[in-house]
């Protein structure tokens, strides 16, 4: 069994594309990730045959409808130079893996984030 994370993808995509990403949506996504971590922990302690977890997109890529304007990746892809840079979300995801979940310290850091559209 494999699990793929696509929750909030359409809402995030639209809000990122049109510049209206809100703090509420961003925090909802973080909450969803925290809940997902709890579920993954429970799965790992069960006898279910879960072998892997997939984040929606590792690196920014070309979307057929939006080109390179949709930025879902944990790693930013510069289309001019082809350079790849880890985003804050990628750093968060890396820490989440290292800590085997979202710690209270990590959640508190996210709480301090300022989002440009509310």
Secondary structure, DSSP 8 states (H G I E B T S, - for coil): -EEE--TTHHHHHHHHHTT---HHHHHHHHHHHHHHHHHHHHHHTSSS---EEE-S-SB---BTTTBT-----SEEE-TTT--EEE-HHHHHHHHHHHHTS--HHHHHHHHT---TT-
